[in-house]
Amino acid sequence: MTLSSTTYALIVHGGAGADPALDYREQEAHLRDLISQGQDRLLSDESALDTVVALVKDMESCGLYVAGKGSAPNREGAVELDASVMEGASQKAGAVAAIQNALHPVEAARRVLADGRNVMLAGAGAGAFARESGLDFVEDPQAYYVDHVKHGSKNADAGHGTVGAVALDLSGNLAAATSTGGTFHKMAGRVGDTPVIGAGTWADDTVAVSCTGLGEFFIRAGTAHDISARMRYGGASLREAAAAALAEVKRLGGNGGLIAVDRLGNIAMPYNSKGMKRAAASHQAAPVVRIFEPE
């Protein structure tokens, strides 16, 4: 099928750990502005990869989500960050895991993708690579990171500290990016699904996916790639595949949500937790921001 030159789609998420008892008006306003910025980027013919990285960097900087500035320290007091990116057309991917104090972990993941020698770098090695690439680091972690109650990180059981973006650009290319500070009070060295290609992030010529939730279960289910497989091998629609993949996470005992865009510009934003901070826009629909509303 030949796509129109005006076909595009974009979704961003700020995690599936939303609590109905908390006030998310600040996050809603930010997501509304972010989806508008992303829409402008795509309509200006920016690539899907550039767009998702730019939007996730913004979310890492603002301190409103459990990623980047909003991350909480692990049990030993260090802030360890995970991120990944994937480009659909080439299926090139890059990820960093347990990297400490990188200002923009998603940019470090992007540099791993561009370098091409590896898909994932972890710990001190990821940090060394990012520094050699000229990326910025947080010089005063205690002053920079915002460990605050309103995004849920004070809850030791909160496993939904993730941000992400997926996009289809005007050239028909798909891309996904995901970033997290992980769970509050996590063990040192704990890595969830976010940097695991095929679990927390996936993009090919069929679909782009970014997941958020209890990462161990998304790894066990291979959730992000599972959606693509259901569509390519089983002929499922995007919404059918996304719902089935998330149901498998629930069957294993986990919960969370995901965002996905397919090559036709269809979107899916299912979750099975209490809520998921998310915003979407496409050639078919005006920008929308949702947290507790059903998909």
C-alpha positions as CSV (number, residue, x, y, z in Angstrom):
1,M,0.0,0.0,0.0
2,T,1.4,3.4,-0.9
3,L,1.1,5.9,1.9
4,S,0.1,9.5,1.4
5,S,2.8,12.1,1.9
6,T,0.7,13.5,4.7
7,T,0.4,10.3,6.7
8,Y,2.0,10.5,10.1
9,A,1.4,9.5,13.7
10,L,2.9,10.2,17.1
11,I,2.4,9.0,20.7
12,V,4.3,9.9,23.9
13,H,3.9,8.3,27.3
14,G,5.0,9.3,30.8
15,G,4.5,6.0,32.5
16,A,1.7,3.6,33.5
17,G,1.9,4.2,37.2
18,A,-0.6,7.0,37.5
19,D,-2.4,7.2,40.8
20,P,-6.0,8.5,40.8
21,A,-5.3,10.2,44.1
22,L,-2.7,12.5,42.7
23,D,-3.0,15.7,40.7
24,Y,-1.5,15.4,37.2
25,R,-2.5,18.8,35.7
26,E,1.2,19.8,35.3
27,Q,2.0,16.6,33.5
28,E,-1.1,17.0,31.3
29,A,-0.1,20.5,30.3
30,H,3.4,19.3,29.5
31,L,2.2,16.3,27.5
32,R,-0.2,18.6,25.5
33,D,2.7,20.9,24.7
34,L,5.0,18.0,23.9
35,I,2.6,16.3,21.5
36,S,2.1,19.7,19.7
37,Q,5.9,20.1,19.4
38,G,6.2,16.6,18.0
39,Q,3.4,17.1,15.5
40,D,5.2,20.2,14.2
41,R,8.4,18.3,13.9
42,L,6.9,15.5,11.8
43,L,4.9,18.0,9.6
44,S,8.3,19.8,9.0
45,D,9.5,16.5,7.6
46,E,11.8,15.6,10.6
47,S,12.6,11.9,10.8
48,A,10.7,9.6,13.2
49,L,14.0,8.8,14.9
50,D,15.0,12.5,15.5
51,T,11.5,13.2,16.7
52,V,11.2,10.5,19.3
53,V,14.7,11.2,20.6
54,A,13.9,14.9,21.0
55,L,10.7,14.3,22.8
56,V,12.1,11.8,25.2
57,K,15.0,14.2,25.9
58,D,12.5,16.8,26.9
59,M,10.8,14.4,29.2
60,E,14.1,13.4,30.8
61,S,14.8,17.1,31.5
62,C,11.6,18.2,33.0
63,G,11.5,16.2,36.3
64,L,7.9,15.4,35.9
65,Y,8.4,11.6,35.3
66,V,10.5,8.8,36.7
67,A,13.2,9.3,34.0
68,G,16.2,11.6,33.7
69,K,15.8,14.4,36.2
70,G,12.8,12.8,37.9
71,S,14.7,9.5,38.7
72,A,15.1,8.2,42.2
73,P,18.3,6.7,43.6
74,N,18.8,2.9,44.1
75,R,19.4,1.3,47.5
76,E,23.0,2.4,47.5
77,G,22.2,6.0,46.7
78,A,23.2,6.1,43.1
79,V,21.0,7.0,40.2
80,E,21.2,4.4,37.4
81,L,19.4,5.1,34.2
82,D,18.3,2.9,31.2
83,A,17.3,3.9,27.7
84,S,16.9,2.6,24.2
85,V,16.1,3.7,20.7
86,M,15.3,1.7,17.5
87,E,14.8,2.7,13.9
88,G,12.3,0.7,12.0
89,A,13.6,0.8,8.4
90,S,17.1,-0.5,9.2
91,Q,16.2,-2.2,12.5
92,K,19.2,-0.6,14.0
93,A,19.1,-0.2,17.7
94,G,21.0,1.3,20.6
95,A,20.7,1.0,24.4
96,V,22.3,1.9,27.6
97,A,21.7,0.1,30.9
98,A,22.5,1.2,34.5
99,I,24.4,4.2,33.3
100,Q,25.0,6.7,36.1
101,N,24.2,10.4,35.9
102,A,24.0,10.8,32.2
103,L,22.0,14.0,31.5
104,H,20.2,12.4,28.5
105,P,20.4,8.6,28.6
106,V,18.3,8.4,25.4
107,E,20.9,10.4,23.6
108,A,23.6,8.0,24.8
109,A,21.4,5.2,23.4
110,R,21.2,7.1,20.1
111,R,25.0,7.3,19.9
112,V,25.3,3.6,20.5
113,L,22.9,3.1,17.5
114,A,24.9,5.5,15.3
115,D,28.2,3.9,16.3
116,G,26.9,0.5,15.2
117,R,29.4,-1.7,16.9
118,N,27.1,-2.7,19.7
119,V,23.4,-2.7,20.6
120,M,23.7,-2.3,24.4
121,L,26.3,-0.9,26.7
122,A,25.9,-1.1,30.5
123,G,27.3,0.4,33.6
124,A,30.7,2.0,33.6
125,G,31.3,1.0,30.0
126,A,28.1,2.8,28.9
127,G,29.3,5.9,30.9
128,A,32.8,5.8,29.3
129,F,31.3,5.6,25.8
130,A,28.9,8.5,26.5
131,R,31.7,10.7,27.8
132,E,33.9,9.8,24.8
133,S,31.0,10.8,22.6
134,G,31.0,14.2,24.2
135,L,27.7,13.9,26.1
136,D,26.9,15.8,29.2
137,F,26.7,14.4,32.7
138,V,25.1,15.6,35.9
139,E,27.8,17.1,38.0
140,D,25.8,17.5,41.3
141,P,23.3,14.6,41.5
142,Q,22.0,15.6,44.9
143,A,21.0,19.0,43.6
144,Y,19.8,17.8,40.2
145,Y,17.5,14.8,40.7
146,V,13.9,15.5,41.8
147,D,12.8,12.6,43.9
148,H,9.2,13.8,44.6
149,V,6.0,12.2,45.6
150,K,3.7,13.4,42.8
151,H,5.1,11.1,40.1
152,G,4.9,8.0,42.4
153,S,8.6,7.3,42.9
154,K,8.2,7.3,46.7
155,N,6.2,4.1,46.4
156,A,8.6,1.2,46.8
157,D,6.3,-0.9,44.6
158,A,6.1,1.6,41.8
159,G,7.3,-0.2,38.7
160,H,6.1,2.2,36.1
161,G,8.8,4.8,35.9
162,T,9.3,5.1,32.2
163,V,8.8,7.6,29.4
164,G,8.7,6.9,25.7
165,A,7.7,8.0,22.2
166,V,6.8,6.3,19.0
167,A,6.4,7.9,15.6
168,L,5.6,7.4,11.9
169,D,7.1,10.1,9.8
170,L,6.1,11.6,6.4
171,S,8.5,9.3,4.6
172,G,6.8,6.2,6.1
173,N,9.6,5.4,8.6
174,L,8.9,4.2,12.1
175,A,11.0,4.7,15.3
176,A,10.7,4.2,19.0
177,A,12.5,5.5,22.1
178,T,12.2,4.7,25.8
179,S,13.9,6.0,29.0
180,T,13.6,5.3,32.7
181,G,15.2,5.8,36.1
182,G,13.7,2.4,37.1
183,T,11.8,1.5,40.2
184,F,12.2,3.4,43.5
185,H,14.7,1.8,46.0
186,K,15.8,-0.8,43.4
187,M,18.8,-3.0,43.8
188,A,22.1,-1.7,42.4
189,G,22.5,-3.0,38.9
190,R,18.8,-3.8,38.4
191,V,17.8,-3.4,34.7
192,G,14.2,-3.6,33.6
193,D,12.7,-3.9,30.1
194,T,13.4,-0.4,28.9
195,P,16.9,-1.0,27.4
196,V,16.0,-4.5,26.3
197,I,15.3,-4.5,22.5
198,G,12.2,-6.5,21.9
199,A,10.9,-6.2,25.5
200,G,10.6,-2.5,26.2
201,T,11.3,-1.1,22.8
202,W,10.8,-2.3,19.2
203,A,10.6,-0.8,15.7
204,D,10.6,-2.4,12.3
205,D,8.7,-1.7,9.0
206,T,5.4,-2.8,10.6
207,V,5.2,-1.2,14.0
208,A,7.0,0.9,16.6
209,V,6.4,0.2,20.3
210,S,7.4,1.6,23.7
211,C,6.4,-0.1,26.9
212,T,6.0,0.9,30.5
213,G,5.2,-1.2,33.5
214,L,6.7,-3.9,35.7
215,G,9.8,-4.5,33.6
216,E,10.6,-8.1,34.6
217,F,7.3,-9.3,33.2
218,F,7.7,-7.3,29.9
219,I,11.1,-9.0,29.5
220,R,9.6,-12.4,30.1
221,A,6.8,-11.8,27.6
222,G,9.0,-10.1,25.0
223,T,6.2,-7.6,24.7
224,A,7.4,-5.0,22.3
225,H,8.4,-7.6,19.6
226,D,5.4,-9.7,20.4
227,I,3.2,-7.0,19.0
228,S,5.1,-7.0,15.7
229,A,5.0,-10.8,15.5
230,R,1.3,-11.0,16.1
231,M,0.8,-8.5,13.3
232,R,3.2,-10.0,10.8
233,Y,2.7,-13.7,11.4
234,G,-0.9,-13.8,12.7
235,G,-2.5,-10.9,10.7
236,A,-3.7,-9.2,13.8
237,S,-4.6,-5.5,13.7
238,L,-2.5,-3.1,15.7
239,R,-5.1,-2.9,18.5
240,E,-5.6,-6.6,18.6
241,A,-1.9,-7.3,18.8
242,A,-1.3,-4.7,21.5
243,A,-4.2,-5.9,23.6
244,A,-3.1,-9.5,23.3
245,A,0.6,-8.7,24.2
246,L,-0.5,-6.8,27.2
247,A,-2.8,-9.6,28.3
248,E,0.2,-11.9,28.2
249,V,2.0,-9.6,30.6
250,K,-1.0,-9.7,32.9
251,R,-1.2,-13.5,32.7
252,L,2.4,-13.7,34.0
253,G,1.5,-11.5,36.9
254,G,2.6,-8.0,35.7
255,N,0.8,-4.8,34.7
256,G,1.5,-1.6,32.8
257,G,0.9,-0.2,29.4
258,L,2.3,0.5,26.0
259,I,2.1,2.8,23.1
260,A,2.3,1.7,19.5
261,V,2.1,3.1,15.9
262,D,1.9,1.1,12.8
263,R,3.0,1.8,9.2
264,L,-0.5,3.0,8.2
265,G,-0.6,5.6,11.0
266,N,-2.9,3.7,13.3
267,I,-2.3,4.2,17.1
268,A,-2.8,2.0,20.2
269,M,-2.3,3.1,23.8
270,P,-3.6,0.2,26.0
271,Y,-2.9,-0.2,29.8
272,N,-4.0,-2.5,32.5
273,S,-2.8,-0.5,35.5
274,K,-4.8,2.3,37.2
275,G,-3.8,4.9,34.6
276,M,-1.2,5.8,32.0
277,K,0.0,9.3,31.1
278,R,-0.1,9.6,27.4
279,A,-0.7,11.9,24.4
280,A,-1.2,11.2,20.7
281,A,-1.7,12.9,17.4
282,S,-1.9,11.8,13.8
283,H,-3.1,12.7,10.3
284,Q,-6.4,11.2,11.3
285,A,-6.9,12.7,14.7
286,A,-6.3,16.0,16.6
287,P,-3.9,15.9,19.6
288,V,-5.4,14.2,22.7
289,V,-4.0,13.9,26.2
290,R,-5.3,11.0,28.5
291,I,-4.4,9.6,31.8
292,F,-7.3,7.6,33.4
293,E,-9.6,7.4,30.4
294,P,-9.8,4.1,28.5
295,E,-8.0,3.8,25.2
